[in-house]
Amino acid sequence: MVFSVKRICAVALLVSVQSVVAAATFVVDGIEIAGLQRVSLGSVLSALSVREGDLVDDADANRWLREVYKTGYFFNVELNREGDSLIFEVTERPAIESVSFDGLKSIPKVNFEAVLTDVGLTEGEIFNPALLENIQLELEKQYGVQGRYNALVESEITPLTRNRVKIDLNIEEGPVAKIEYIHFLGNEKYSDEELGNALRLQRSGTNFWHFVNKRNQYSSASLSGDKQRLEDFYFDRGHLSYQLDSNQVSISVNKADIALAYNITEGPVYTISDIELVGDLLHLEEQINDAVSLKTGVVYSRKEVSLVVRDVTEMLSEQGYAFASVRDGFELDETDNTVKVSINVAPNDLVYVNRIIIQGNKSTNDEVIRRELRQLEGALVINDNIRASRARLERLGYFTNVSIQTQRIGGRSDLVDIVVRVAEAKDSQVNIAGGYAGGSGFYGEFSLKQTNFMGRGVDFSATLNANKTTQNYSLSVDNPYFTLDGVSLGADLYYRKSDYSKTTFGTYATNAAGGRVTLGYPLSENQRVSYGLGLANEELFLSDTLATQEMLQFRDAYGSNYSNVTAKFGWSYNTLNGSIKADKGRFASANIEVAAPPGDLKYFRSTLNAQQFVNFDQNLALRFHTDMGYGGGFGENGVLPFYKNFYSGGSRSVRGYQQGGLGPVGTPQTDGLGTELTTASPIGGNIKLEYGVDFIVPTPFVTNQDAYRTSVFIDAGNVFTDQCFEANTRCESGIDLNEIRYSAGIDFTWITPIAPLSFSYAWPLNNQPDDYITNFNFNIGISY
C-alpha cells in the first residue's frame, strides 16, 4: 500500500478551496485548528503566515493550505470560514507503531536502522509516505551500485487502532550480476587475456576461487578501480599517451549478466631520456641519488617510478623528515618517444616527538607499553621505529589491536605527538579444547591461565590443565624486563600426573614434580637467547602385564624413581606482525635440553620449529611451517627415556590423526611360544618431522574480516626412532619418508569479544588401517 502525497494534496486543495465562503476582504478575528490529536496547536500556528487581526481575502486560502500541508503532520486539511474566523479541519497522519524489515543481508542491519532513525521512519514518529518511498528508491540505488539489479524493495503498511500504522519492508536483494564478457577494442600490442588479468573484475568461469574472492561479481566501485588498473598496466609499460576513450556496461534482459567493453588507444612506448632531481636537496643529494634506482635508456614504468618516490620518502623519514614531500613528474618528447623524469623533493622541517600519548589501556600500566616503544619522546620521528614499536606491542599478546599515529601540533611544523591506541585482551583465560576421534568419540581438555598480572607486564600463570590422561598443575612467573635493557627472568613450579591407561599409549603412568629458573637475553631487536636450569623428581608406573618390552627394560635398567638435573638453552627469532592474526614475517626457535649428572638420567632433547608467511593481499597469504625434534642418550648405555619421546598427531600437529597416535609401536610381551599377549600400542619416537602449509583466505560471507581467519591446510609428519628394541620386528630405524602421513582440511577461527574460538576439520589422505583418526577439533577460550 503506497500513498501518493501529490494526489492527496490536489484533491484536498480542490475540496478545501471550494468550501471557503466567497466574500470580500475581511479581518481575521480567530483561527481554530480542529482534529488535533498528537500534534500541538503551537506547531501548526507557527507554520501559518496568517494571524488574528490580519486583513485577508479568499485568494490567500491556497497559501494557508499549502503551509499546513508542508508541516508533514496531516493526511488531509480542509479550510472553512465562519463569519470572520478561519477553521482548519485536519486529519493527522498516523503514528508509526513499528518498523520491521526482512531480507537485508549485504547492508549492515545497524547501519540501516540508523538511516531509518535519521529520516524519521522509526517508532513514535509521524508516518510520511514520501519518506518511505525515498528509502525504497535509495535502497534499490545502493543495490544497483553493488550490481544487484534484480533487487526488489516492497513496503506493506498495516493500519492499527488509535491512528497507528505498522511498516514492513520486504527486501529481495537478489544475486549480484556476474561478468559474462569483457571486450577490449583498440589493443594491438597486448592480448585480451593479458589485459583481463590486470583487472579485478574477471569473466565468470576463469578462476576456481571466484566463489571466495567474488571477482566475477560486478560493482561500479570495482569498475572504477579497473579503469585505473588498466591505466597502470599501460603506464607500467611505457605507454604514457594511453587513453581510455570510452567504457560501456551492458546488462542482459534478465539483469543477471554483465558485458564490459573498453575502447582504448595504446599509444607508443616511451623510454627514459633523462632523470632530474629538483627541489631543496639540502645536504642529502648523495643519499637521494643512491635511492633513485631509475636508469636512462630503459622503458618508463610508473611502478618503478613510484618505488623510487617511496624509497626517497623513506630515506628522508629515516633522517627525521617525517613529512617530506616527494613527487614525480614527466615531460614527453613525441618526436623520438622519450620522456624526461623529474623527482621533486621538499624535505620540509625536521620533526621531533613532543610527547607520547597512550590510550585504551585500562589495566596495563603505561610503563609496560612504553618499554616496548622504539620511538622515544624528544627524538626525531623515524618511521621504522614506529613500525618496530607497533610490532613489538602486537607480539606481547596483551592487546587485540594496536595503532600508532602521529598527531600534528597546531602552529608547529617541527613537532608532533605520537598517539598509541591499544585494545586490551583479557588477561585471564579458561580454555576448553577437544575433538572427535573415530572409535573413541569426543574428548576434552580444560586449562586456566593468568597473564599480564595486574597490568604490570609480568606473566604470572596459575595453570590447571586436565584431560582424561593428564592433570597438570603449575605456577610460573616471567618478567621480560628484569633489567632495563631487556634481560628477562622467569621461574616455574609444576606437578604433573599422567595416566595413559585409557589412551592409545595405554600401558604406563608418571608423576613428576619440579621447577626451573630461566634467564633470557636479547641479541638484537628480533632475537633472544635463554638459559635455564631445572630440577625434577619423576616416578614411573608400569602395568606388569600390559607394558611393552621397551618399557620393562627401561625400568629394569634405571628403576622407577629419578631425580634429574636439566640445563636448557634456547634461541628465538621473531618478526611476525601479530599473534593469532599474523600474516607477515617469520618466526623460528631452537631449544636443547640436557639431563646430566648429578641427576639419575643422561639424555638430551632438541627441537626446532619455524614458520614463514608469504603475503599476497589482505587476508590472503601462505603460511609455511615445520616442527622437528631429535633426542637421545649419552654416556654408557644412555637412552632417551621412552616417556620423553616425541608424539605426532592432533590439533597442534598433524590434524586428522588422533593426538599422539602416530609413529612407532612398542613391542608386546610374549609367552614362551612367542605369541604376543597384548596389542602393540604407540610408544612415540626420538625423531619428529612435521611440516605443512596453510592457505589463508578471506572468510566467506563476512564483510568485516578483522575478527575472523579461515585457512585451507595440508599437514604432513610422523615420528620415527633410531632406538629400535632388538625384539621389535615392526620397528624401522631412522626416518622413512614413505611413512609420512598427510592430511588436508579447513580451519576457522573467530576472535570474539570474549575469547578466540577455533574449529578444524581434517581428512587423512594416506592413513593406514592401524592409524587412529580424529577428523574434528575445537578450541574455545573463555577470558575474563
C-alpha positions, -999 to 999 in steps of 0.1 A, spaced: 0 0 0 16 33 -11 2 68 -5 6 95 -32 12 128 -14 7 148 -46 -26 132 -54 -39 137 -19 -29 173 -19 -45 181 -52 -79 166 -41 -77 183 -7 -69 217 -21 -98 215 -46 -123 205 -20 -110 229 6 -109 259 -16 -145 253 -27 -156 253 9 -142 288 17 -171 312 17 -168 337 -10 -165 371 5 -147 403 2 -117 413 21 -121 408 59 -102 410 91 -94 376 108 -108 376 143 -100 340 151 -81 309 139 -92 274 150 -74 241 143 -99 212 147 -89 175 148 -56 177 165 -46 145 185 -8 142 188 3 174 171 5 205 192 -16 236 183 15 258 185 34 238 159 6 244 134 0 281 142 37 288 139 37 274 103 8 297 92 16 331 79 -19 344 88 -26 359 123 -56 372 142 -62 408 131 -47 404 96 -66 418 67 -70 390 42 -91 378 12 -102 345 -3 -71 343 -26 -49 336 4 -66 303 12 -44 283 -12 -13 296 5 -26 287 40 -35 252 30 0 246 15 16 259 47 -4 234 68 3 205 45 40 215 44 44 206 81 40 169 70 18 161 100 -15 158 82 -31 134 58 -60 158 49 -67 195 56 -99 214 49 -104 252 54 -138 267 63 -149 302 73 -175 310 99 -180 347 100 -145 362 101 -130 332 117 -109 306 99 -114 269 108 -88 244 97 -102 208 100 -72 184 99 -67 147 98 -34 137 113 -11 112 96 -9 80 117 20 74 141 45 47 134 39 18 158 69 -3 145 92 -7 115 105 -41 105 125 -53 76 132 -88 63 158 -100 37 185 -74 44 219 -92 41 245 -73 23 239 -40 41 247 -40 79 215 -40 99 227 -15 124 236 10 96 202 7 80 184 12 113 204 43 119 193 57 85 157 50 93 160 68 126 178 98 109 150 103 84 122 98 109 110 64 100 110 49 134 87 40 163 67 70 176 73 93 146 46 106 123 43 85 92 52 103 60 47 81 28 72 103 9 100 94 32 92 57 29 92 60 -9 126 78 -8 140 50 14 128 24 -11 143 42 -40 176 48 -22 179 11 -12 174 0 -48 200 25 -59 225 11 -34 218 -24 -46 224 -12 -81 259 1 -70 265 -35 -57 255 -50 -90 222 -64 -76 200 -52 -105 172 -76 -96 168 -62 -61 132 -55 -51 121 -35 -21 84 -35 -13 66 -20 17 34 -31 34 15 -6 56 -9 -21 81 -34 3 98 -38 -2 135 -61 12 161 -57 47 176 -44 61 143 -12 40 142 4 20 114 29 -9 112 55 -7 84 70 -39 70 98 -37 44 102 -69 24 136 -69 7 147 -93 -20 183 -85 -27 188 -109 -55 222 -122 -68 250 -99 -79 252 -97 -116 281 -117 -129 306 -107 -156 300 -128 -187 320 -109 -213 349 -85 -213 358 -69 -246 388 -47 -255 389 -26 -286 420 -9 -299 446 -31 -282 473 -42 -307 503 -48 -285 487 -68 -257 461 -96 -259 427 -96 -243 439 -122 -218 469 -100 -207 447 -70 -202 420 -91 -185 445 -104 -160 453 -68 -150 417 -62 -139 400 -71 -107 367 -79 -124 370 -112 -142 348 -132 -165 329 -160 -148 344 -194 -151 380 -183 -155 391 -188 -119 384 -216 -93 385 -191 -64 357 -169 -77 334 -184 -51 357 -169 -24 371 -137 -40 339 -128 -59 359 -112 -86 333 -122 -112 306 -101 -95 300 -67 -109 301 -35 -89 305 1 -100 333 6 -75 353 -23 -89 348 -9 -124 362 24 -114 392 7 -99 397 -14 -130 399 18 -152 428 29 -130 443 -6 -131 442 -6 -169 459 28 -170 486 15 -146 491 -15 -168 499 7 -198 519 33 -179 540 5 -163 550 -5 -198 558 30 -211 526 39 -229 524 74 -215 499 86 -241 475 58 -234 438 68 -232 406 51 -223 383 65 -250 351 50 -237 338 23 -215 304 5 -219 285 -16 -194 257 -38 -210 231 -55 -188 213 -86 -200 175 -87 -202 174 -108 -170 197 -83 -153 219 -112 -141 247 -109 -167 271 -80 -175 292 -74 -206 320 -49 -203 337 -31 -232 369 -9 -231 378 12 -261 414 22 -258 442 40 -276 475 24 -266 500 49 -280 538 44 -284 562 31 -258 584 58 -242 619 53 -229 636 75 -202 660 101 -217 669 120 -185 663 119 -147 663 152 -129 663 159 -92 647 192 -83 637 209 -51 655 216 -18 680 187 -16 698 202 14 729 181 23 712 149 12 719 149 -26 742 119 -24 718 99 -4 689 108 -26 708 99 -57 716 65 -41 678 60 -35 670 67 -72 673 33 -90 660 45 -124 683 43 -154 682 62 -187 676 43 -219 650 19 -203 613 18 -208 594 41 -185 575 23 -157 550 41 -134 556 12 -109 593 17 -108 589 55 -105 565 50 -76 590 28 -59 617 55 -63 593 80 -47 587 56 -19 624 49 -14 633 86 -14 605 93 11 616 65 34 652 77 32 642 112 42 620 99 70 650 80 84 668 113 85 640 128 106 620 145 78 588 127 87 566 149 65 588 152 34 570 156 1 583 137 -29 565 139 -62 573 126 -96 566 142 -130 574 136 -166 578 156 -198 572 138 -231 591 143 -263 569 129 -291 595 133 -318 616 104 -305 592 88 -280 613 97 -249 604 110 -215 622 132 -191 615 121 -155 617 146 -126 618 139 -89 607 169 -69 619 168 -34 607 190 -5 621 177 28 603 203 49 612 206 86 629 180 108 601 166 130 606 158 167 583 139 191 567 163 216 551 136 238 538 101 235 501 97 244 489 62 254 452 55 251 429 25 257 450 7 284 426 2 313 446 -24 332 480 -24 316 504 1 331 518 28 308 553 16 317 546 -18 301 537 -2 268 565 25 269 593 0 274 583 -17 241 584 16 221 614 22 199 603 57 191 611 80 221 599 114 232 622 143 222 638 122 194 634 126 157 604 109 142 617 78 125 590 57 107 610 24 111 610 30 149 572 35 148 567 3 129 590 -17 152 571 -3 182 538 -15 169 552 -49 160 566 -54 195 533 -44 211 514 -68 189 537 -97 198 532 -92 235 498 -109 233 483 -84 257 463 -65 231 438 -73 204 445 -42 184 474 -17 183 476 15 163 503 42 164 497 76 147 513 110 145 493 139 156 503 174 144 505 203 169 488 235 158 512 262 147 542 239 147 556 221 117 585 206 136 567 189 165 542 160 167 525 139 193 526 102 190 493 86 199 494 49 208 460 33 210 455 -2 223 426 -25 228 433 -49 257 429 -86 255 416 -104 286 444 -114 309 427 -144 324 416 -172 303 398 -205 306 404 -228 276 383 -257 266 396 -279 239 386 -311 224 377 -331 193 361 -362 179 381 -394 173 366 -422 154 362 -452 176 366 -433 209 341 -404 205 346 -369 219 374 -360 242 381 -328 261 407 -307 278 405 -279 303 430 -252 314 431 -220 333 458 -193 328 466 -158 340 489 -134 321 499 -97 323 495 -99 361 478 -67 374 488 -49 342 525 -49 351 536 -68 320 547 -97 342 532 -130 330 521 -148 362 503 -181 353 485 -203 376 475 -232 353 453 -261 358 453 -284 328 432 -315 328 420 -341 304 413 -378 305 450 -387 307 468 -358 324 464 -335 354 489 -306 352 493 -280 379 518 -252 375 528 -218 388 550 -197 367 562 -161 365 582 -144 338 594 -108 340 605 -98 305 622 -67 318 641 -79 348 666 -53 338 660 -22 318 679 -35 288 655 -64 283 671 -92 303 642 -115 314 639 -137 344 614 -165 348 606 -193 372 581 -221 373 570 -249 396 549 -278 384 533 -311 394 521 -334 366 502 -366 370 497 -387 338 478 -420 334 477 -433 298 457 -464 306 427 -451 286 445 -438 255 464 -452 226 496 -453 248 477 -475 273 503 -491 295 521 -466 318 517 -437 342 540 -410 355 541 -385 383 565 -356 380 573 -326 403 599 -299 397 609 -264 388 630 -243 366 647 -209 365 652 -192 331 673 -162 322 668 -146 288 689 -121 269 682 -100 238 708 -104 210 690 -78 187 656 -63 181 642 -96 170 665 -123 185 668 -136 220 687 -164 238 677 -181 270 693 -203 296 675 -225 321 683 -248 350 658 -272 363 653 -299 390 627 -326 388 616 -358 406 598 -383 384 581 -416 392 572 -443 366 544 -468 370 541 -497 346 515 -525 342 535 -557 345 511 -575 322 504 -547 296 536 -527 294 558 -531 263 592 -548 265 609 -514 259 592 -500 290 601 -530 312 637 -530 300 640 -493 309 626 -499 344 649 -528 349 679 -506 339 671 -473 357 644 -481 383 611 -463 388 622 -431 406 645 -405 391 660 -372 403 670 -352 373 690 -321 368 684 -304 334 700 -275 316 682 -258 287 694 -234 260 671 -216 236 672 -192 207 643 -174 190 638 -150 161 605 -132 156 594 -107 130 557 -116 129 532 -88 127 509 -102 154 499 -135 170 465 -150 161 460 -128 130 497 -127 119 501 -128 81 535 -113 76 570 -121 88 587 -152 102 594 -170 134 620 -196 144 631 -211 176 656 -238 186 659 -254 220 680 -281 236 675 -297 270 702 -318 286 698 -340 316 732 -347 332 749 -356 364 744 -353 393 709 -364 380 700 -401 376 693 -399 338 716 -388 310 698 -376 278 693 -347 255 662 -335 237 663 -308 209 636 -291 190 634 -267 161 602 -250 148 597 -223 123 570 -206 102 572 -182 73 543 -161 58 541 -151 22 516 -123 20 497 -116 -13 469 -93 -1 449 -85 30 436 -118 44 453 -137 16 486 -154 25 505 -186 26 520 -199 59 547 -225 57 556 -242 90 578 -270 103 584 -287 137 613 -310 142 629 -328 171 656 -352 180 666 -368 213 689 -395 226 711 -406 254 748 -401 261 773 -418 283 774 -455 289 740 -471 279 724 -437 278 690 -436 260 662 -411 257 635 -423 283 605 -436 264 582 -412 283 602 -383 269 596 -395 233 580 -372 207 545 -379 196 527 -368 164 491 -362 156 464 -339 170 452 -303 166 486 -287 171 504 -313 149 491 -334 120 454 -327 121 432 -355 111 450 -380 133 445 -386 170 468 -368 194 499 -389 199 485 -417 177 512 -417 150 546 -432 150 564 -464 161 545 -490 182 560 -508 212 570 -545 215 542 -565 232 551 -591 258 551 -627 246 546 -661 261 571 -689 259 560 -697 224 565 -662 212 528 -654 210 520 -617 216 500 -613 248 488 -577 241 481 -554 212 510 -532 202 504 -495 210 521 -463 200 552 -456 220 565 -424 202 599 -419 189 631 -399 194 628 -383 160 600 -359 149 595 -345 115 564 -323 107 557 -297 81 528 -282 63 513 -252 46 482 -231 54 465 -210 26 448 -182 44 418 -169 25 391 -143 32 363 -158 53 333 -163 30 301 -143 36 318 -120 61 321 -82 54 345 -73 82 373 -98 83 391 -84 114 376 -109 138 379 -140 115 405 -162 100 399 -191 76 425 -213 61 428 -244 39 457 -265 50 478 -295 43 497 -311 72 524 -338 70 545 -356 95 553 -385 118 577 -396 144 604 -421 140 631 -438 161 667 -449 158 665 -467 192 647 -498 180 642 -526 205 660 -556 191 630 -579 195 606 -554 178 601 -568 142 578 -538 134 605 -512 141 623 -495 112 653 -475 124 656 -439 111 634 -417 90 612 -434 64 596 -408 42 571 -434 29 557 -433 64 549 -396 64 512 -391 70 493 -364 52 460 -347 58 440 -318 44 413 -297 58 397 -264 68 405 -243 98 383 -215 111 390 -191 139 366 -165 153 380 -139 176 350 -130 198 350 -101 223 353 -128 250 380 -151 235 390 -169 203 371 -199 191 389 -223 167 375 -252 148 391 -275 122 380 -305 102 406 -326 85 406 -356 62 436 -380 64 450 -386 29 471 -417 33 461 -432 67 468 -469 73 445 -494 90 462 -491 124 462 -453 125 440 -435 150 418 -409 132 404 -377 146 385 -355 120 371 -327 141 389 -305 166 379 -274 185 393 -249 210 373 -225 230 389 -199 252 367 -180 277 385 -149 290 375 -128 320 
